């Protein structure tokens, strides 16, 4: 029964060796790209244990459009479904958002020595450093501010 569970791995290894052999390349010339070990859905944070490496033929078309290093995707969020054993397109991942659209966020308004804290409903999602629009919950006025790493939005010079 154990031999049956090893058959798919053995076939996959044989297919890689055959691909490399057909192109006349050596294993050193093959491209090693990170691929999902399991399906990763949109909005899921990509963790190191969800990734594995896979060898691809050195002449793989469009290789520059795929992520070449695990460090480039670990800690980021999937924008679309990533399938197991398939290379990850560069545009299929994004930085995690500190503020989500429609969420209530703390708004800090600073003008000189004066500091006012209020709350607003975000009209856009954004990560740290992004400028987003919010609706002030007290007045209904639309304001713009910069997202801070802690998830608050700061408005300078009121």
Backbone as JSON, one array per atom type, in Angstrom:
{
  "sequence": "XXXXXXXXXXXXXXXXXXXXXXXXXXXXXXXXXXXXXXXXXXXXXXXXXXXXXXXXXXXXXXXXXXXXXXXXXXXXXXXXXXXXXXXXXXXXXXXXXXXXXXXXXXXXXXXXXXXXXXXXXXXXXXXXXXXXXXXXXXXXXXXXXXXXXXXXXXXXXX",
  "N": [[0.83, -1.18, 0.0], [2.01, 1.2, 0.65], [3.71, 1.69, -1.52], [1.93, 2.53, -3.45], [1.21, 5.12, -2.63], [3.55, 6.46, -3.19], [3.76, 6.46, -5.89], [2.55, 8.69, -7.4], [4.39, 10.79, -6.79], [6.73, 9.73, -7.81], [6.1, 9.57, -10.53], [5.77, 12.3, -11.11], [8.39, 13.21, -10.64], [9.75, 11.78, -12.61], [8.56, 12.94, -14.87], [9.56, 15.56, -14.73], [12.3, 15.08, -15.02], [12.24, 13.99, -17.59], [11.32, 16.18, -19.04], [13.43, 17.97, -18.71], [15.42, 16.46, -19.9], [14.5, 16.32, -22.54], [14.84, 18.88, -23.45], [17.51, 19.12, -23.5], [18.81, 20.24, -21.42], [20.52, 20.63, -18.28], [19.99, 19.69, -14.83], [20.89, 21.82, -13.35], [20.36, 24.03, -14.9], [17.65, 24.23, -14.94], [14.7, 25.99, -13.97], [13.84, 26.92, -10.73], [10.95, 27.46, -9.11], [8.76, 28.98, -6.69], [5.75, 27.39, -5.71], [2.25, 26.98, -4.92], [1.49, 24.64, -2.34], [-0.96, 23.74, -1.75], [-4.36, 24.66, -2.56], [-4.74, 28.14, -2.65], [-6.81, 30.67, -1.63], [-8.48, 33.75, -2.76], [-7.69, 36.57, -0.79], [-6.52, 35.14, 1.23], [-3.77, 34.93, 3.48], [-0.44, 34.42, 2.53], [1.59, 31.96, 3.63], [4.78, 30.56, 4.6], [4.65, 27.75, 4.89], [2.68, 27.05, 3.12], [3.8, 26.95, 0.67], [5.9, 25.41, -1.81], [8.8, 24.28, -3.63], [9.29, 23.96, -7.16], [10.6, 22.42, -10.06], [11.1, 23.85, -13.27], [11.19, 23.84, -16.84], [14.05, 25.32, -18.41], [13.48, 26.96, -20.59], [10.92, 27.87, -20.25], [7.99, 29.45, -21.29], [7.24, 32.88, -20.7], [8.42, 33.12, -18.16], [9.38, 35.29, -16.71], [7.14, 36.54, -15.75], [6.37, 35.34, -13.47], [6.56, 34.73, -9.92], [9.76, 34.53, -8.48], [10.95, 33.92, -6.09], [10.44, 32.72, -2.8], [10.42, 34.55, -0.68], [9.37, 36.82, -1.79], [6.63, 36.53, -1.78], [5.72, 35.55, 0.68], [3.83, 36.45, 3.47], [2.26, 38.18, 2.08], [-0.93, 38.79, 0.4], [-3.22, 36.75, -1.38], [-4.58, 37.68, -4.49], [-6.16, 36.38, -6.23], [-7.37, 33.02, -6.91], [-4.91, 30.63, -6.26], [-3.48, 27.9, -7.7], [-2.46, 24.55, -6.79], [0.9, 23.49, -7.39], [1.25, 25.14, -9.58], [2.92, 27.88, -11.15], [3.26, 31.11, -9.54], [1.75, 34.01, -10.57], [3.13, 37.3, -10.79], [1.38, 39.46, -10.49], [-0.67, 38.36, -9.01], [-0.63, 38.57, -6.32], [-0.78, 40.74, -3.43], [0.04, 43.44, -1.17], [-0.88, 43.26, 2.27], [-3.86, 44.77, 3.4], [-4.28, 47.46, 5.64], [-6.52, 48.85, 6.26], [-9.82, 48.14, 5.53], [-12.32, 48.44, 2.95], [-15.33, 50.02, 3.84], [-15.08, 49.58, 6.53], [-15.09, 50.76, 9.95], [-12.97, 53.23, 11.05], [-10.44, 54.67, 13.14], [-9.88, 58.09, 13.17], [-7.4, 60.48, 13.14], [-6.88, 63.81, 13.59], [-4.61, 66.32, 13.08], [-3.42, 69.52, 13.81], [-1.07, 71.69, 14.07], [-0.5, 72.08, 17.45], [-2.87, 70.99, 18.2], [-4.93, 68.17, 18.56], [-7.33, 65.99, 17.33], [-9.58, 63.33, 17.76], [-11.61, 61.17, 15.97], [-14.14, 59.16, 14.33], [-14.43, 57.35, 11.25], [-15.98, 56.08, 8.23], [-14.48, 53.97, 6.04], [-14.04, 54.54, 2.6], [-12.47, 53.36, 0.82], [-10.07, 50.71, 0.44], [-6.85, 50.29, 1.95], [-3.28, 50.12, 2.34], [-0.55, 50.63, 4.7], [0.6, 53.97, 4.48], [-0.86, 54.64, 2.24], [-3.1, 56.93, 0.65], [-6.41, 57.47, 1.43], [-10.02, 57.74, 1.03], [-12.53, 58.76, 3.32], [-15.66, 58.7, 5.11], [-16.76, 60.98, 7.37], [-18.17, 60.01, 10.37], [-19.61, 61.6, 12.14], [-20.28, 64.03, 10.81], [-20.74, 63.43, 8.13], [-19.22, 64.33, 6.09], [-16.91, 63.93, 3.4], [-13.6, 62.94, 3.7], [-9.99, 62.96, 3.29], [-7.2, 60.92, 4.05], [-4.09, 59.61, 5.41], [-3.18, 56.27, 5.67], [-2.08, 54.65, 8.57], [0.43, 52.43, 10.01], [-0.77, 51.1, 12.18], [-3.43, 50.96, 11.54], [-4.99, 53.19, 11.89], [-6.14, 56.38, 10.58], [-4.53, 59.22, 9.52], [-4.87, 62.72, 9.43], [-3.34, 65.48, 8.25], [-2.74, 68.9, 9.11], [-5.46, 69.71, 9.35]],
  "CA": [[0.0, 0.0, 0.0], [2.9, 2.36, 0.69], [4.21, 1.92, -2.88], [0.89, 3.24, -4.19], [1.25, 6.54, -2.28], [4.75, 7.04, -3.76], [3.68, 6.45, -7.35], [2.39, 10.03, -7.99], [5.64, 11.54, -6.67], [7.68, 9.12, -8.73], [5.7, 9.98, -11.88], [6.08, 13.73, -11.23], [9.84, 13.32, -10.76], [10.09, 11.27, -13.94], [8.12, 13.94, -15.85], [10.51, 16.67, -14.68], [13.55, 14.61, -15.62], [11.99, 13.85, -19.02], [11.24, 17.53, -19.6], [14.79, 18.5, -18.74], [16.16, 15.66, -20.86], [14.05, 16.64, -23.9], [15.36, 20.19, -23.85], [18.96, 19.04, -23.54], [19.33, 21.04, -20.31], [20.86, 19.89, -17.07], [19.17, 20.09, -13.69], [21.38, 23.11, -12.89], [19.8, 25.08, -15.72], [16.21, 24.27, -14.74], [14.24, 27.07, -13.09], [13.15, 26.49, -9.51], [10.01, 28.51, -8.74], [7.83, 28.61, -5.62], [4.38, 27.1, -6.13], [1.42, 26.6, -3.77], [1.39, 23.21, -2.03], [-2.39, 23.51, -1.7], [-5.07, 25.79, -3.14], [-4.77, 29.37, -1.85], [-7.95, 31.43, -2.12], [-8.34, 35.21, -2.67], [-7.8, 37.11, 0.56], [-5.72, 34.33, 2.15], [-2.38, 35.32, 3.68], [0.46, 33.37, 2.05], [2.6, 31.59, 4.63], [5.86, 29.72, 4.05], [4.27, 26.34, 4.85], [1.76, 26.83, 2.01], [4.59, 26.96, -0.56], [6.94, 24.43, -2.06], [9.53, 24.59, -4.85], [9.1, 23.02, -8.27], [11.48, 22.67, -11.2], [10.48, 24.1, -14.57], [12.15, 23.85, -17.95], [14.7, 26.63, -18.5], [12.9, 27.76, -21.67], [9.49, 28.03, -19.97], [7.52, 30.75, -21.8], [6.69, 33.82, -19.72], [8.98, 32.88, -16.83], [9.58, 36.57, -16.01], [5.86, 36.99, -15.21], [6.08, 34.56, -12.27], [7.38, 34.99, -8.73], [10.95, 33.69, -8.54], [11.5, 33.68, -4.76], [9.42, 32.62, -1.76], [10.41, 35.76, 0.14], [8.59, 37.84, -2.47], [5.2, 36.31, -1.58], [5.39, 35.22, 2.07], [3.31, 37.61, 4.19], [1.36, 38.94, 1.22], [-2.27, 38.24, 0.28], [-3.58, 36.33, -2.73], [-5.63, 38.48, -5.13], [-7.01, 35.42, -6.92], [-7.1, 31.64, -6.52], [-3.63, 30.09, -6.7], [-3.64, 26.45, -7.77], [-1.28, 23.77, -6.4], [1.92, 23.12, -8.38], [1.28, 26.1, -10.68], [3.7, 29.07, -10.77], [2.47, 32.22, -9.03], [1.96, 35.25, -11.32], [3.53, 38.44, -9.95], [0.22, 40.31, -10.21], [-1.7, 37.6, -8.28], [-0.46, 38.82, -4.89], [-0.71, 42.15, -3.06], [0.33, 43.67, 0.24], [-2.05, 43.19, 3.12], [-4.47, 46.07, 3.65], [-4.47, 47.8, 7.05], [-7.89, 49.35, 6.35], [-10.68, 47.55, 4.51], [-13.44, 49.28, 2.52], [-16.55, 49.86, 4.62], [-14.82, 49.42, 7.97], [-15.03, 51.97, 10.76], [-11.59, 53.42, 11.47], [-10.12, 55.82, 13.98], [-9.3, 59.18, 12.39], [-6.68, 61.44, 13.98], [-6.67, 65.07, 12.88], [-3.61, 67.12, 13.78], [-3.16, 70.85, 13.26], [-0.18, 72.32, 15.05], [-0.52, 71.37, 18.72], [-4.22, 70.48, 18.42], [-5.15, 66.8, 18.08], [-8.72, 65.58, 17.48], [-9.81, 61.93, 17.38], [-12.99, 60.88, 15.6], [-14.24, 57.91, 13.58], [-14.95, 57.47, 9.9], [-16.22, 54.86, 7.47], [-13.56, 54.04, 4.91], [-14.64, 54.36, 1.28], [-11.47, 52.63, 0.04], [-9.12, 49.9, 1.2], [-5.5, 50.81, 1.76], [-2.21, 49.68, 3.21], [0.19, 51.73, 5.33], [1.15, 54.96, 3.58], [-1.8, 54.95, 1.16], [-4.09, 57.97, 0.91], [-7.75, 56.94, 1.16], [-11.16, 58.59, 1.35], [-13.39, 58.29, 4.41], [-16.82, 59.54, 5.43], [-16.79, 61.29, 8.8], [-19.42, 59.48, 10.91], [-20.33, 62.66, 12.84], [-20.76, 65.09, 9.92], [-21.06, 62.91, 6.8], [-18.29, 64.93, 5.13], [-15.87, 63.01, 2.89], [-12.26, 63.44, 3.99], [-8.89, 62.13, 2.81], [-6.14, 60.79, 5.03], [-3.03, 58.63, 5.15], [-3.28, 55.08, 6.52], [-0.93, 54.4, 9.43], [0.65, 50.98, 10.17], [-1.65, 50.52, 13.21], [-4.79, 50.91, 11.03], [-5.65, 54.49, 12.02], [-5.94, 57.27, 9.45], [-4.06, 60.51, 10.02], [-5.09, 63.86, 8.56], [-2.42, 66.55, 8.63], [-3.16, 70.29, 8.84], [-6.92, 69.73, 9.35]],
  "C": [[0.88, 1.25, 0.0], [3.44, 2.69, -0.71], [3.2, 2.71, -3.7], [0.96, 4.73, -3.89], [2.49, 7.22, -2.87], [4.69, 7.15, -5.27], [3.48, 7.85, -7.92], [3.67, 10.88, -7.89], [6.67, 11.03, -7.66], [7.37, 9.55, -10.16], [6.04, 11.45, -12.1], [7.58, 13.94, -11.4], [10.3, 12.86, -12.14], [9.7, 12.29, -15.02], [9.08, 15.12, -15.89], [11.82, 16.28, -15.34], [13.39, 14.48, -17.13], [11.94, 15.2, -19.7], [12.63, 18.13, -19.74], [15.61, 17.77, -19.8], [15.78, 16.0, -22.3], [14.61, 17.97, -24.37], [16.87, 20.19, -23.95], [19.61, 19.82, -22.4], [19.71, 20.12, -19.16], [19.99, 20.41, -15.95], [19.61, 21.45, -13.15], [20.75, 24.26, -13.66], [18.29, 25.2, -15.56], [15.86, 25.39, -13.77], [13.5, 26.46, -11.9], [12.29, 27.65, -9.05], [9.15, 28.05, -7.56], [6.43, 28.42, -6.19], [3.56, 26.77, -4.88], [1.42, 25.08, -3.58], [-0.07, 22.79, -1.99], [-3.08, 24.73, -2.3], [-5.08, 26.96, -2.16], [-5.85, 30.25, -2.46], [-7.74, 32.94, -1.98], [-8.57, 35.69, -1.24], [-7.0, 36.33, 1.59], [-4.3, 34.88, 2.24], [-1.51, 34.14, 3.27], [1.54, 33.16, 3.1], [3.6, 30.62, 4.0], [5.44, 28.25, 3.94], [3.26, 26.02, 3.75], [2.48, 26.74, 0.66], [5.58, 25.81, -0.62], [7.66, 24.86, -3.35], [9.26, 23.53, -5.91], [10.04, 23.42, -9.4], [10.67, 22.86, -12.47], [11.57, 24.11, -15.62], [12.76, 25.25, -18.07], [14.12, 27.54, -19.58], [11.39, 27.93, -21.49], [9.02, 29.41, -20.45], [6.94, 31.6, -20.68], [7.24, 33.69, -18.32], [9.15, 34.17, -16.04], [8.29, 37.07, -15.37], [5.51, 36.27, -13.91], [7.04, 34.92, -11.14], [8.54, 34.02, -8.71], [11.48, 33.31, -7.16], [10.36, 33.65, -3.74], [9.29, 33.9, -0.94], [9.56, 36.86, -0.49], [7.09, 37.69, -2.23], [4.81, 36.01, -0.14], [4.98, 36.5, 2.8], [2.39, 38.48, 3.36], [0.03, 38.2, 1.09], [-2.55, 37.88, -1.17], [-4.72, 37.2, -3.26], [-6.61, 37.58, -5.87], [-6.6, 34.02, -6.49], [-5.77, 31.18, -7.12], [-3.72, 28.57, -6.6], [-2.35, 25.72, -7.41], [-0.4, 23.44, -7.61], [1.97, 24.03, -9.6], [2.1, 27.31, -10.26], [2.77, 30.23, -10.4], [2.76, 33.47, -9.86], [2.28, 36.41, -10.36], [2.32, 39.28, -9.57], [-0.9, 39.59, -9.46], [-1.59, 37.78, -6.77], [-0.38, 40.33, -4.64], [-0.37, 42.25, -1.59], [-0.98, 43.65, 1.01], [-2.56, 44.6, 3.41], [-4.65, 46.27, 5.16], [-5.89, 48.27, 7.29], [-8.69, 48.74, 5.2], [-11.83, 48.49, 4.18], [-14.66, 48.97, 3.36], [-16.33, 49.71, 6.11], [-14.79, 50.78, 8.67], [-13.6, 52.08, 11.3], [-11.46, 54.68, 12.31], [-9.41, 56.86, 13.12], [-8.67, 60.18, 13.35], [-6.38, 62.67, 13.13], [-5.7, 65.9, 13.71], [-3.4, 68.44, 13.05], [-2.35, 71.6, 14.3], [-0.15, 71.48, 16.32], [-1.86, 70.74, 19.04], [-4.36, 69.09, 17.81], [-6.59, 66.4, 18.38], [-8.84, 64.14, 17.0], [-11.29, 61.75, 17.12], [-13.0, 59.54, 14.85], [-14.86, 58.15, 12.22], [-15.15, 56.11, 9.27], [-15.36, 54.94, 6.22], [-14.31, 53.73, 3.61], [-13.71, 53.6, 0.35], [-10.64, 51.76, 0.98], [-7.73, 50.48, 0.98], [-4.53, 50.23, 2.76], [-1.5, 50.87, 3.81], [0.82, 52.66, 4.29], [0.22, 55.36, 2.45], [-2.75, 56.07, 1.59], [-5.45, 57.44, 0.5], [-8.81, 57.98, 1.51], [-11.99, 57.93, 2.43], [-14.59, 59.22, 4.53], [-16.82, 59.71, 6.94], [-18.15, 60.85, 9.33], [-20.24, 60.55, 11.62], [-20.99, 63.64, 11.88], [-21.19, 64.6, 8.55], [-20.16, 63.47, 5.71], [-17.25, 63.9, 4.69], [-14.51, 63.67, 3.08], [-11.23, 62.48, 3.42], [-7.81, 62.1, 3.87], [-5.17, 59.69, 4.65], [-3.15, 57.5, 6.17], [-1.97, 54.89, 7.28], [-0.76, 52.89, 9.61], [-0.29, 50.33, 11.2], [-3.12, 50.49, 12.77], [-5.58, 52.21, 11.23], [-5.38, 55.3, 10.76], [-5.61, 58.65, 10.01], [-4.29, 61.58, 8.96], [-4.21, 64.99, 9.09], [-3.01, 67.91, 8.27], [-4.64, 70.41, 8.52], [-7.54, 70.2, 8.13]]
}
